């Protein structure tokens, strides 16, 4: 998955500690390649099709191929 490049602002405040994260119905875990755990908050539109992050509660993600990513074998 890759975040579409049209994300320019954060739409909501992400809790910084595990207790605040749990209070917001989130789960603290390692997300992607970042070295530390972060709060992963649920959205009501997860899994729906979007063409830009202005259509989503969070960010619009895209499945891309290795060729699109520029990965060489």
N, CA, C and O atoms as a Tripos MOL2 file, in Angstrom:
@<TRIPOS>MOLECULE
protein
  292   291    73     0     0
PROTEIN
NO_CHARGES

@<TRIPOS>ATOM
      1 N           0.8340   -1.1790    0.0000 N.3       1 UNK1
      2 CA          0.0000    0.0000    0.0000 C.3       1 UNK1
      3 C           0.8790    1.2420    0.0000 C.2       1 UNK1
      4 O           1.9630    1.2620    0.5840 O.2       1 UNK1
      5 N           0.4020    2.2420   -0.6470 N.am      2 UNK2
      6 CA          1.1070    3.5160   -0.6550 C.3       2 UNK2
      7 C           0.0870    4.6230   -0.4360 C.2       2 UNK2
      8 O          -1.0180    4.5800   -0.9770 O.2       2 UNK2
      9 N           0.4690    5.6140    0.3610 N.am      3 UNK3
     10 CA         -0.3940    6.7670    0.5650 C.3       3 UNK3
     11 C          -0.3390    7.6170   -0.6970 C.2       3 UNK3
     12 O           0.7360    7.9160   -1.2160 O.2       3 UNK3
     13 N          -1.5130    7.9970   -1.1800 N.am      4 UNK4
     14 CA         -1.5520    8.8590   -2.3590 C.3       4 UNK4
     15 C          -0.8620   10.1720   -2.0560 C.2       4 UNK4
     16 O          -0.8430   10.6100   -0.9060 O.2       4 UNK4
     17 N          -0.3000   10.8000   -3.0580 N.am      5 UNK5
     18 CA          0.5160   11.9920   -2.8440 C.3       5 UNK5
     19 C          -0.2790   13.2830   -2.6430 C.2       5 UNK5
     20 O           0.3080   14.3640   -2.5910 O.2       5 UNK5
     21 N          -1.6050   13.1850   -2.5290 N.am      6 UNK6
     22 CA         -2.3990   14.3950   -2.3480 C.3       6 UNK6
     23 C          -2.6910   14.6970   -0.8780 C.2       6 UNK6
     24 O          -3.5110   15.5650   -0.5790 O.2       6 UNK6
     25 N          -2.0340   13.9960    0.0370 N.am      7 UNK7
     26 CA         -2.2330   14.2410    1.4600 C.3       7 UNK7
     27 C          -1.3840   15.4380    1.8770 C.2       7 UNK7
     28 O          -0.1550   15.3950    1.8090 O.2       7 UNK7
     29 N          -2.0440   16.4930    2.3040 N.am      8 UNK8
     30 CA         -1.2950   17.6940    2.6800 C.3       8 UNK8
     31 C          -1.5200   18.1080    4.1360 C.2       8 UNK8
     32 O          -0.7070   18.8410    4.7000 O.2       8 UNK8
     33 N          -2.6000   17.6520    4.7410 N.am      9 UNK9
     34 CA         -2.8800   18.0400    6.1150 C.3       9 UNK9
     35 C          -3.3570   16.8360    6.9120 C.2       9 UNK9
     36 O          -3.8960   15.8780    6.3580 O.2       9 UNK9
     37 N          -3.1480   16.9000    8.2170 N.am     10 UNK10
     38 CA         -3.6870   15.8830    9.1090 C.3      10 UNK10
     39 C          -5.1130   16.2920    9.4390 C.2      10 UNK10
     40 O          -5.3650   17.4430    9.7950 O.2      10 UNK10
     41 N          -6.0410   15.3590    9.3230 N.am     11 UNK11
     42 CA         -7.4450   15.6780    9.5220 C.3      11 UNK11
     43 C          -7.8890   15.5800   10.9700 C.2      11 UNK11
     44 O          -8.9350   16.1170   11.3340 O.2      11 UNK11
     45 N          -7.1170   14.9080   11.7930 N.am     12 UNK12
     46 CA         -7.4820   14.7410   13.1880 C.3      12 UNK12
     47 C          -6.2160   14.5650   14.0060 C.2      12 UNK12
     48 O          -5.1420   14.3230   13.4550 O.2      12 UNK12
     49 N          -6.3400   14.6860   15.3100 N.am     13 UNK13
     50 CA         -5.1970   14.5410   16.1990 C.3      13 UNK13
     51 C          -5.0320   13.0740   16.5690 C.2      13 UNK13
     52 O          -5.9710   12.4290   17.0330 O.2      13 UNK13
     53 N          -3.8410   12.5640   16.3610 N.am     14 UNK14
     54 CA         -3.5460   11.1650   16.6910 C.3      14 UNK14
     55 C          -3.0320   11.1150   18.1260 C.2      14 UNK14
     56 O          -2.0540   11.7850   18.4550 O.2      14 UNK14
     57 N          -3.6870   10.3220   18.9870 N.am     15 UNK15
     58 CA         -3.2260   10.2100   20.3760 C.3      15 UNK15
     59 C          -1.7660    9.7730   20.4560 C.2      15 UNK15
     60 O          -1.3060    8.9440   19.6700 O.2      15 UNK15
     61 N          -1.0470   10.3470   21.4240 N.am     16 UNK16
     62 CA          0.3900   10.0790   21.5530 C.3      16 UNK16
     63 C           0.7140    8.9490   22.5320 C.2      16 UNK16
     64 O           1.8240    8.4160   22.5060 O.2      16 UNK16
     65 N          -0.2440    8.5720   23.4020 N.am     17 UNK17
     66 CA          0.0570    7.5060   24.3600 C.3      17 UNK17
     67 C          -0.9920    6.3910   24.2580 C.2      17 UNK17
     68 O          -2.0740    6.5800   23.7030 O.2      17 UNK17
     69 N          -0.6420    5.2380   24.8040 N.am     18 UNK18
     70 CA         -1.4800    4.0450   24.6620 C.3      18 UNK18
     71 C          -2.8510    4.2070   25.3120 C.2      18 UNK18
     72 O          -3.8450    3.7170   24.7760 O.2      18 UNK18
     73 N          -2.9230    4.8820   26.4530 N.am     19 UNK19
     74 CA         -4.2060    5.0600   27.1350 C.3      19 UNK19
     75 C          -5.1400    5.9490   26.3140 C.2      19 UNK19
     76 O          -6.3170    5.6290   26.1500 O.2      19 UNK19
     77 N          -4.6190    7.0570   25.8010 N.am     20 UNK20
     78 CA         -5.4270    7.9530   24.9620 C.3      20 UNK20
     79 C          -5.8450    7.2600   23.6710 C.2      20 UNK20
     80 O          -6.9560    7.4640   23.1820 O.2      20 UNK20
     81 N          -4.9610    6.4500   23.1280 N.am     21 UNK21
     82 CA         -5.2560    5.7040   21.9040 C.3      21 UNK21
     83 C          -6.4170    4.7340   22.1460 C.2      21 UNK21
     84 O          -7.3610    4.6770   21.3570 O.2      21 UNK21
     85 N          -6.3400    3.9800   23.2340 N.am     22 UNK22
     86 CA         -7.3990    3.0120   23.5610 C.3      22 UNK22
     87 C          -8.7250    3.7320   23.8120 C.2      22 UNK22
     88 O          -9.7820    3.2190   23.4440 O.2      22 UNK22
     89 N          -8.6820    4.9170   24.4350 N.am     23 UNK23
     90 CA         -9.9020    5.7000   24.6950 C.3      23 UNK23
     91 C         -10.5780    6.1280   23.3990 C.2      23 UNK23
     92 O         -11.7950    6.3070   23.3550 O.2      23 UNK23
     93 N          -9.7810    6.2910   22.3400 N.am     24 UNK24
     94 CA        -10.3110    6.6940   21.0350 C.3      24 UNK24
     95 C         -10.6100    5.4790   20.1580 C.2      24 UNK24
     96 O         -10.7940    5.6170   18.9490 O.2      24 UNK24
     97 N         -10.6580    4.2900   20.7610 N.am     25 UNK25
     98 CA        -10.9140    3.0190   20.0660 C.3      25 UNK25
     99 C          -9.7930    2.6350   19.1030 C.2      25 UNK25
    100 O         -10.0080    1.8810   18.1550 O.2      25 UNK25
    101 N          -8.6050    3.1580   19.3560 N.am     26 UNK26
    102 CA         -7.4550    2.8270   18.5260 C.3      26 UNK26
    103 C          -6.6250    1.7050   19.1230 C.2      26 UNK26
    104 O          -6.8850    1.2390   20.2320 O.2      26 UNK26
    105 N          -5.6220    1.2790   18.3690 N.am     27 UNK27
    106 CA         -4.7070    0.2330   18.7980 C.3      27 UNK27
    107 C          -3.2810    0.7270   18.5750 C.2      27 UNK27
    108 O          -2.9360    1.1670   17.4780 O.2      27 UNK27
    109 N          -2.4530    0.6540   19.6200 N.am     28 UNK28
    110 CA         -1.0540    1.0330   19.4780 C.3      28 UNK28
    111 C          -0.2890   -0.1380   18.8830 C.2      28 UNK28
    112 O          -0.3120   -1.2450   19.4210 O.2      28 UNK28
    113 N           0.3850    0.1130   17.7740 N.am     29 UNK29
    114 CA          1.1990   -0.9240   17.1420 C.3      29 UNK29
    115 C           2.1840   -0.2680   16.1920 C.2      29 UNK29
    116 O           2.0730    0.9130   15.8650 O.2      29 UNK29
    117 N           3.1400   -1.0570   15.7630 N.am     30 UNK30
    118 CA          4.0980   -0.5860   14.7730 C.3      30 UNK30
    119 C           3.3950   -0.5250   13.4230 C.2      30 UNK30
    120 O           2.8020   -1.5100   12.9840 O.2      30 UNK30
    121 N           3.4600    0.6150   12.7710 N.am     31 UNK31
    122 CA          2.7730    0.8080   11.4930 C.3      31 UNK31
    123 C           3.8260    1.0450   10.4160 C.2      31 UNK31
    124 O           4.6200    1.9790   10.5160 O.2      31 UNK31
    125 N           3.8330    0.2160    9.4050 N.am     32 UNK32
    126 CA          4.7810    0.3820    8.3040 C.3      32 UNK32
    127 C           6.2120    0.2150    8.7500 C.2      32 UNK32
    128 O           6.5200   -0.6630    9.5560 O.2      32 UNK32
    129 N           7.0980    1.0600    8.2280 N.am     33 UNK33
    130 CA          8.5250    0.9260    8.5130 C.3      33 UNK33
    131 C           8.9910    1.8190    9.6540 C.2      33 UNK33
    132 O          10.1810    1.8550    9.9680 O.2      33 UNK33
    133 N           8.0770    2.5300   10.2650 N.am     34 UNK34
    134 CA          8.4650    3.4120   11.3680 C.3      34 UNK34
    135 C           8.9630    2.5840   12.5430 C.2      34 UNK34
    136 O           8.4400    1.5010   12.8040 O.2      34 UNK34
    137 N           9.9700    3.0860   13.2550 N.am     35 UNK35
    138 CA         10.6040    2.2980   14.3140 C.3      35 UNK35
    139 C           9.8220    2.2050   15.6180 C.2      35 UNK35
    140 O          10.1230    1.3460   16.4470 O.2      35 UNK35
    141 N           8.8330    3.0600   15.8230 N.am     36 UNK36
    142 CA          8.1060    3.0290   17.0930 C.3      36 UNK36
    143 C           6.6150    2.7590   16.8790 C.2      36 UNK36
    144 O           6.0880    2.9110   15.7770 O.2      36 UNK36
    145 N           5.9570    2.3530   17.9630 N.am     37 UNK37
    146 CA          4.5230    2.1120   17.8970 C.3      37 UNK37
    147 C           3.7780    3.4400   17.7920 C.2      37 UNK37
    148 O           4.2000    4.4510   18.3520 O.2      37 UNK37
    149 N           2.6710    3.4180   17.0690 N.am     38 UNK38
    150 CA          1.8160    4.5840   16.9200 C.3      38 UNK38
    151 C           0.3760    4.1360   17.0670 C.2      38 UNK38
    152 O           0.0700    2.9460   16.9810 O.2      38 UNK38
    153 N          -0.5030    5.0990   17.2900 N.am     39 UNK39
    154 CA         -1.9200    4.7980   17.4440 C.3      39 UNK39
    155 C          -2.5660    4.6500   16.0660 C.2      39 UNK39
    156 O          -2.4830    5.5500   15.2290 O.2      39 UNK39
    157 N          -3.2030    3.5160   15.8450 N.am     40 UNK40
    158 CA         -3.9240    3.2460   14.6070 C.3      40 UNK40
    159 C          -5.4050    3.3860   14.9150 C.2      40 UNK40
    160 O          -5.9860    2.5430   15.5980 O.2      40 UNK40
    161 N          -6.0160    4.4600   14.4060 N.am     41 UNK41
    162 CA         -7.4150    4.7390   14.6820 C.3      41 UNK41
    163 C          -8.3190    4.1480   13.6130 C.2      41 UNK41
    164 O          -7.9650    4.1530   12.4340 O.2      41 UNK41
    165 N          -9.4850    3.6380   14.0070 N.am     42 UNK42
    166 CA        -10.4240    3.0890   13.0210 C.3      42 UNK42
    167 C         -11.1440    4.2060   12.2650 C.2      42 UNK42
    168 O         -11.2950    5.3110   12.7860 O.2      42 UNK42
    169 N         -11.5840    3.9220   11.0460 N.am     43 UNK43
    170 CA        -12.4060    4.8490   10.2700 C.3      43 UNK43
    171 C         -13.6350    4.0920    9.7940 C.2      43 UNK43
    172 O         -13.6090    2.8670    9.6810 O.2      43 UNK43
    173 N         -14.7000    4.8110    9.5180 N.am     44 UNK44
    174 CA        -15.9250    4.1500    9.0620 C.3      44 UNK44
    175 C         -15.8950    3.8750    7.5600 C.2      44 UNK44
    176 O         -16.7240    3.1190    7.0540 O.2      44 UNK44
    177 N         -14.9470    4.4810    6.8430 N.am     45 UNK45
    178 CA        -14.8990    4.2850    5.3900 C.3      45 UNK45
    179 C         -13.7190    3.4200    4.9380 C.2      45 UNK45
    180 O         -13.3520    3.4280    3.7630 O.2      45 UNK45
    181 N         -13.1420    2.6920    5.8570 N.am     46 UNK46
    182 CA        -12.0100    1.8140    5.5270 C.3      46 UNK46
    183 C         -12.4090    0.7810    4.4740 C.2      46 UNK46
    184 O         -13.4730    0.1690    4.5610 O.2      46 UNK46
    185 N         -11.5430    0.5980    3.4830 N.am     47 UNK47
    186 CA        -11.7820   -0.4060    2.4450 C.3      47 UNK47
    187 C         -12.6180    0.0750    1.2740 C.2      47 UNK47
    188 O         -12.7770   -0.6550    0.2950 O.2      47 UNK47
    189 N         -13.1520    1.2780    1.3480 N.am     48 UNK48
    190 CA        -13.9520    1.8080    0.2490 C.3      48 UNK48
    191 C         -13.0310    2.4230   -0.8030 C.2      48 UNK48
    192 O         -11.9020    2.8060   -0.4950 O.2      48 UNK48
    193 N         -13.5010    2.5170   -2.0220 N.am     49 UNK49
    194 CA        -12.7200    3.0730   -3.1290 C.3      49 UNK49
    195 C         -12.6840    4.5900   -3.0220 C.2      49 UNK49
    196 O         -13.6970    5.2280   -2.7350 O.2      49 UNK49
    197 N         -11.5020    5.1650   -3.2590 N.am     50 UNK50
    198 CA        -11.3450    6.6140   -3.2560 C.3      50 UNK50
    199 C         -10.3420    6.9940   -4.3370 C.2      50 UNK50
    200 O          -9.5180    6.1840   -4.7590 O.2      50 UNK50
    201 N         -10.4340    8.2470   -4.7730 N.am     51 UNK51
    202 CA         -9.4520    8.7220   -5.7480 C.3      51 UNK51
    203 C          -8.5900    9.8210   -5.1640 C.2      51 UNK51
    204 O          -7.6860   10.3230   -5.8320 O.2      51 UNK51
    205 N          -8.8570   10.2000   -3.9310 N.am     52 UNK52
    206 CA         -8.0620   11.2110   -3.2610 C.3      52 UNK52
    207 C          -8.4030   11.2560   -1.7890 C.2      52 UNK52
    208 O          -9.4930   10.8480   -1.3900 O.2      52 UNK52
    209 N          -7.4910   11.7460   -0.9820 N.am     53 UNK53
    210 CA         -7.6840   11.7580    0.4670 C.3      53 UNK53
    211 C          -8.7710   12.7230    0.9170 C.2      53 UNK53
    212 O          -9.2290   12.6380    2.0570 O.2      53 UNK53
    213 N          -9.2010   13.6480    0.0420 N.am     54 UNK54
    214 CA        -10.3080   14.5250    0.4030 C.3      54 UNK54
    215 C         -11.6260   13.7640    0.4710 C.2      54 UNK54
    216 O         -12.6250   14.3120    0.9350 O.2      54 UNK54
    217 N         -11.6500   12.5030    0.0160 N.am     55 UNK55
    218 CA        -12.8460   11.6760    0.0600 C.3      55 UNK55
    219 C         -12.8500   10.7110    1.2500 C.2      55 UNK55
    220 O         -13.7890    9.9310    1.4090 O.2      55 UNK55
    221 N         -11.8260   10.7580    2.0720 N.am     56 UNK56
    222 CA        -11.6760    9.7770    3.1480 C.3      56 UNK56
    223 C         -11.5720   10.4280    4.5150 C.2      56 UNK56
    224 O         -11.1450   11.5760    4.6410 O.2      56 UNK56
    225 N         -11.9730    9.6700    5.5520 N.am     57 UNK57
    226 CA        -11.7840   10.1430    6.9220 C.3      57 UNK57
    227 C         -10.3000   10.2070    7.2610 C.2      57 UNK57
    228 O          -9.8660   11.1140    7.9700 O.2      57 UNK57
    229 N          -9.5270    9.2610    6.7670 N.am     58 UNK58
    230 CA         -8.0960    9.2180    7.0240 C.3      58 UNK58
    231 C          -7.3380    9.6470    5.7900 C.2      58 UNK58
    232 O          -7.3830   10.8120    5.3960 O.2      58 UNK58
    233 N          -6.6350    8.6960    5.1730 N.am     59 UNK59
    234 CA         -5.9230    8.9650    3.9270 C.3      59 UNK59
    235 C          -6.3280    7.9390    2.8890 C.2      59 UNK59
    236 O          -6.7290    6.8270    3.2330 O.2      59 UNK59
    237 N          -6.2280    8.3040    1.6290 N.am     60 UNK60
    238 CA         -6.5350    7.4020    0.5230 C.3      60 UNK60
    239 C          -5.2750    6.5910    0.2170 C.2      60 UNK60
    240 O          -4.2160    7.1560   -0.0570 O.2      60 UNK60
    241 N          -5.3980    5.2740    0.2670 N.am     61 UNK61
    242 CA         -4.2670    4.3920   -0.0050 C.3      61 UNK61
    243 C          -4.4490    3.7270   -1.3560 C.2      61 UNK61
    244 O          -5.5760    3.5210   -1.8060 O.2      61 UNK61
    245 N          -3.3470    3.3920   -2.0010 N.am     62 UNK62
    246 CA         -3.4080    2.7450   -3.3090 C.3      62 UNK62
    247 C          -2.5330    1.5080   -3.3170 C.2      62 UNK62
    248 O          -1.4040    1.5360   -2.8260 O.2      62 UNK62
    249 N          -3.0540    0.4140   -3.8780 N.am     63 UNK63
    250 CA         -2.2340   -0.7620   -4.1250 C.3      63 UNK63
    251 C          -1.4110   -0.4770   -5.3680 C.2      63 UNK63
    252 O          -1.9630   -0.1250   -6.4110 O.2      63 UNK63
    253 N          -0.1030   -0.6250   -5.2690 N.am     64 UNK64
    254 CA          0.7410   -0.3920   -6.4260 C.3      64 UNK64
    255 C           1.6500   -1.5920   -6.6490 C.2      64 UNK64
    256 O           1.9450   -2.3500   -5.7250 O.2      64 UNK64
    257 N           2.0780   -1.7460   -7.8740 N.am     65 UNK65
    258 CA          2.9500   -2.8610   -8.2250 C.3      65 UNK65
    259 C           4.4080   -2.4830   -7.9600 C.2      65 UNK65
    260 O           4.7250   -1.3110   -7.7590 O.2      65 UNK65
    261 N           5.2910   -3.4840   -7.9620 N.am     66 UNK66
    262 CA          6.7180   -3.2120   -7.8020 C.3      66 UNK66
    263 C           7.2250   -2.3050   -8.9180 C.2      66 UNK66
    264 O           8.0760   -1.4500   -8.6740 O.2      66 UNK66
    265 N           6.7130   -2.4780  -10.1490 N.am     67 UNK67
    266 CA          7.1340   -1.6330  -11.2650 C.3      67 UNK67
    267 C           6.7590   -0.1690  -10.9990 C.2      67 UNK67
    268 O           7.5530    0.7350  -11.2620 O.2      67 UNK67
    269 N           5.5480    0.0600  -10.4790 N.am     68 UNK68
    270 CA          5.1250    1.4150  -10.1690 C.3      68 UNK68
    271 C           5.9550    2.0160   -9.0490 C.2      68 UNK68
    272 O           6.2010    3.2220   -9.0220 O.2      68 UNK68
    273 N           6.3860    1.1670   -8.1240 N.am     69 UNK69
    274 CA          7.1810    1.5960   -6.9880 C.3      69 UNK69
    275 C           8.6380    1.7900   -7.3810 C.2      69 UNK69
    276 O           9.3820    2.4760   -6.6810 O.2      69 UNK69
    277 N           9.0560    1.1880   -8.5030 N.am     70 UNK70
    278 CA         10.4380    1.3100   -8.9590 C.3      70 UNK70
    279 C          11.3740    0.3100   -8.3030 C.2      70 UNK70
    280 O          12.5790    0.5460   -8.2220 O.2      70 UNK70
    281 N          10.8290   -0.8040   -7.8360 N.am     71 UNK71
    282 CA         11.6350   -1.8220   -7.1740 C.3      71 UNK71
    283 C          12.2910   -2.7020   -8.2170 C.2      71 UNK71
    284 O          11.6350   -3.1920   -9.1360 O.2      71 UNK71
    285 N          13.6000   -2.9010   -8.0660 N.am     72 UNK72
    286 CA         14.3300   -3.7860   -8.9680 C.3      72 UNK72
    287 C          14.5700   -5.1220   -8.2640 C.2      72 UNK72
    288 O          14.8000   -5.1660   -7.0550 O.2      72 UNK72
    289 N          14.5130   -6.1900   -9.0230 N.am     73 UNK73
    290 CA         14.7840   -7.5100   -8.4370 C.3      73 UNK73
    291 C          16.2510   -7.7750   -8.4040 C.2      73 UNK73
    292 O          16.6770   -8.8350   -7.9460 O.2      73 UNK73
@<TRIPOS>BOND
     1     1     2 1
     2     2     3 1
     3     3     4 2
     4     3     5 am
     5     5     6 1
     6     6     7 1
     7     7     8 2
     8     7     9 am
     9     9    10 1
    10    10    11 1
    11    11    12 2
    12    11    13 am
    13    13    14 1
    14    14    15 1
    15    15    16 2
    16    15    17 am
    17    17    18 1
    18    18    19 1
    19    19    20 2
    20    19    21 am
    21    21    22 1
    22    22    23 1
    23    23    24 2
    24    23    25 am
    25    25    26 1
    26    26    27 1
    27    27    28 2
    28    27    29 am
    29    29    30 1
    30    30    31 1
    31    31    32 2
    32    31    33 am
    33    33    34 1
    34    34    35 1
    35    35    36 2
    36    35    37 am
    37    37    38 1
    38    38    39 1
    39    39    40 2
    40    39    41 am
    41    41    42 1
    42    42    43 1
    43    43    44 2
    44    43    45 am
    45    45    46 1
    46    46    47 1
    47    47    48 2
    48    47    49 am
    49    49    50 1
    50    50    51 1
    51    51    52 2
    52    51    53 am
    53    53    54 1
    54    54    55 1
    55    55    56 2
    56    55    57 am
    57    57    58 1
    58    58    59 1
    59    59    60 2
    60    59    61 am
    61    61    62 1
    62    62    63 1
    63    63    64 2
    64    63    65 am
    65    65    66 1
    66    66    67 1
    67    67    68 2
    68    67    69 am
    69    69    70 1
    70    70    71 1
    71    71    72 2
    72    71    73 am
    73    73    74 1
    74    74    75 1
    75    75    76 2
    76    75    77 am
    77    77    78 1
    78    78    79 1
    79    79    80 2
    80    79    81 am
    81    81    82 1
    82    82    83 1
    83    83    84 2
    84    83    85 am
    85    85    86 1
    86    86    87 1
    87    87    88 2
    88    87    89 am
    89    89    90 1
    90    90    91 1
    91    91    92 2
    92    91    93 am
    93    93    94 1
    94    94    95 1
    95    95    96 2
    96    95    97 am
    97    97    98 1
    98    98    99 1
    99    99   100 2
   100    99   101 am
   101   101   102 1
   102   102   103 1
   103   103   104 2
   104   103   105 am
   105   105   106 1
   106   106   107 1
   107   107   108 2
   108   107   109 am
   109   109   110 1
   110   110   111 1
   111   111   112 2
   112   111   113 am
   113   113   114 1
   114   114   115 1
   115   115   116 2
   116   115   117 am
   117   117   118 1
   118   118   119 1
   119   119   120 2
   120   119   121 am
   121   121   122 1
   122   122   123 1
   123   123   124 2
   124   123   125 am
   125   125   126 1
   126   126   127 1
   127   127   128 2
   128   127   129 am
   129   129   130 1
   130   130   131 1
   131   131   132 2
   132   131   133 am
   133   133   134 1
   134   134   135 1
   135   135   136 2
   136   135   137 am
   137   137   138 1
   138   138   139 1
   139   139   140 2
   140   139   141 am
   141   141   142 1
   142   142   143 1
   143   143   144 2
   144   143   145 am
   145   145   146 1
   146   146   147 1
   147   147   148 2
   148   147   149 am
   149   149   150 1
   150   150   151 1
   151   151   152 2
   152   151   153 am
   153   153   154 1
   154   154   155 1
   155   155   156 2
   156   155   157 am
   157   157   158 1
   158   158   159 1
   159   159   160 2
   160   159   161 am
   161   161   162 1
   162   162   163 1
   163   163   164 2
   164   163   165 am
   165   165   166 1
   166   166   167 1
   167   167   168 2
   168   167   169 am
   169   169   170 1
   170   170   171 1
   171   171   172 2
   172   171   173 am
   173   173   174 1
   174   174   175 1
   175   175   176 2
   176   175   177 am
   177   177   178 1
   178   178   179 1
   179   179   180 2
   180   179   181 am
   181   181   182 1
   182   182   183 1
   183   183   184 2
   184   183   185 am
   185   185   186 1
   186   186   187 1
   187   187   188 2
   188   187   189 am
   189   189   190 1
   190   190   191 1
   191   191   192 2
   192   191   193 am
   193   193   194 1
   194   194   195 1
   195   195   196 2
   196   195   197 am
   197   197   198 1
   198   198   199 1
   199   199   200 2
   200   199   201 am
   201   201   202 1
   202   202   203 1
   203   203   204 2
   204   203   205 am
   205   205   206 1
   206   206   207 1
   207   207   208 2
   208   207   209 am
   209   209   210 1
   210   210   211 1
   211   211   212 2
   212   211   213 am
   213   213   214 1
   214   214   215 1
   215   215   216 2
   216   215   217 am
   217   217   218 1
   218   218   219 1
   219   219   220 2
   220   219   221 am
   221   221   222 1
   222   222   223 1
   223   223   224 2
   224   223   225 am
   225   225   226 1
   226   226   227 1
   227   227   228 2
   228   227   229 am
   229   229   230 1
   230   230   231 1
   231   231   232 2
   232   231   233 am
   233   233   234 1
   234   234   235 1
   235   235   236 2
   236   235   237 am
   237   237   238 1
   238   238   239 1
   239   239   240 2
   240   239   241 am
   241   241   242 1
   242   242   243 1
   243   243   244 2
   244   243   245 am
   245   245   246 1
   246   246   247 1
   247   247   248 2
   248   247   249 am
   249   249   250 1
   250   250   251 1
   251   251   252 2
   252   251   253 am
   253   253   254 1
   254   254   255 1
   255   255   256 2
   256   255   257 am
   257   257   258 1
   258   258   259 1
   259   259   260 2
   260   259   261 am
   261   261   262 1
   262   262   263 1
   263   263   264 2
   264   263   265 am
   265   265   266 1
   266   266   267 1
   267   267   268 2
   268   267   269 am
   269   269   270 1
   270   270   271 1
   271   271   272 2
   272   271   273 am
   273   273   274 1
   274   274   275 1
   275   275   276 2
   276   275   277 am
   277   277   278 1
   278   278   279 1
   279   279   280 2
   280   279   281 am
   281   281   282 1
   282   282   283 1
   283   283   284 2
   284   283   285 am
   285   285   286 1
   286   286   287 1
   287   287   288 2
   288   287   289 am
   289   289   290 1
   290   290   291 1
   291   291   292 2
@<TRIPOS>SUBSTRUCTURE
     1 UNK1         2 RESIDUE 1 A UNK
     2 UNK2         6 RESIDUE 1 A UNK
     3 UNK3        10 RESIDUE 1 A UNK
     4 UNK4        14 RESIDUE 1 A UNK
     5 UNK5        18 RESIDUE 1 A UNK
     6 UNK6        22 RESIDUE 1 A UNK
     7 UNK7        26 RESIDUE 1 A UNK
     8 UNK8        30 RESIDUE 1 A UNK
     9 UNK9        34 RESIDUE 1 A UNK
    10 UNK10       38 RESIDUE 1 A UNK
    11 UNK11       42 RESIDUE 1 A UNK
    12 UNK12       46 RESIDUE 1 A UNK
    13 UNK13       50 RESIDUE 1 A UNK
    14 UNK14       54 RESIDUE 1 A UNK
    15 UNK15       58 RESIDUE 1 A UNK
    16 UNK16       62 RESIDUE 1 A UNK
    17 UNK17       66 RESIDUE 1 A UNK
    18 UNK18       70 RESIDUE 1 A UNK
    19 UNK19       74 RESIDUE 1 A UNK
    20 UNK20       78 RESIDUE 1 A UNK
    21 UNK21       82 RESIDUE 1 A UNK
    22 UNK22       86 RESIDUE 1 A UNK
    23 UNK23       90 RESIDUE 1 A UNK
    24 UNK24       94 RESIDUE 1 A UNK
    25 UNK25       98 RESIDUE 1 A UNK
    26 UNK26      102 RESIDUE 1 A UNK
    27 UNK27      106 RESIDUE 1 A UNK
    28 UNK28      110 RESIDUE 1 A UNK
    29 UNK29      114 RESIDUE 1 A UNK
    30 UNK30      118 RESIDUE 1 A UNK
    31 UNK31      122 RESIDUE 1 A UNK
    32 UNK32      126 RESIDUE 1 A UNK
    33 UNK33      130 RESIDUE 1 A UNK
    34 UNK34      134 RESIDUE 1 A UNK
    35 UNK35      138 RESIDUE 1 A UNK
    36 UNK36      142 RESIDUE 1 A UNK
    37 UNK37      146 RESIDUE 1 A UNK
    38 UNK38      150 RESIDUE 1 A UNK
    39 UNK39      154 RESIDUE 1 A UNK
    40 UNK40      158 RESIDUE 1 A UNK
    41 UNK41      162 RESIDUE 1 A UNK
    42 UNK42      166 RESIDUE 1 A UNK
    43 UNK43      170 RESIDUE 1 A UNK
    44 UNK44      174 RESIDUE 1 A UNK
    45 UNK45      178 RESIDUE 1 A UNK
    46 UNK46      182 RESIDUE 1 A UNK
    47 UNK47      186 RESIDUE 1 A UNK
    48 UNK48      190 RESIDUE 1 A UNK
    49 UNK49      194 RESIDUE 1 A UNK
    50 UNK50      198 RESIDUE 1 A UNK
    51 UNK51      202 RESIDUE 1 A UNK
    52 UNK52      206 RESIDUE 1 A UNK
    53 UNK53      210 RESIDUE 1 A UNK
    54 UNK54      214 RESIDUE 1 A UNK
    55 UNK55      218 RESIDUE 1 A UNK
    56 UNK56      222 RESIDUE 1 A UNK
    57 UNK57      226 RESIDUE 1 A UNK
    58 UNK58      230 RESIDUE 1 A UNK
    59 UNK59      234 RESIDUE 1 A UNK
    60 UNK60      238 RESIDUE 1 A UNK
    61 UNK61      242 RESIDUE 1 A UNK
    62 UNK62      246 RESIDUE 1 A UNK
    63 UNK63      250 RESIDUE 1 A UNK
    64 UNK64      254 RESIDUE 1 A UNK
    65 UNK65      258 RESIDUE 1 A UNK
    66 UNK66      262 RESIDUE 1 A UNK
    67 UNK67      266 RESIDUE 1 A UNK
    68 UNK68      270 RESIDUE 1 A UNK
    69 UNK69      274 RESIDUE 1 A UNK
    70 UNK70      278 RESIDUE 1 A UNK
    71 UNK71      282 RESIDUE 1 A UNK
    72 UNK72      286 RESIDUE 1 A UNK
    73 UNK73      290 RESIDUE 1 A UNK
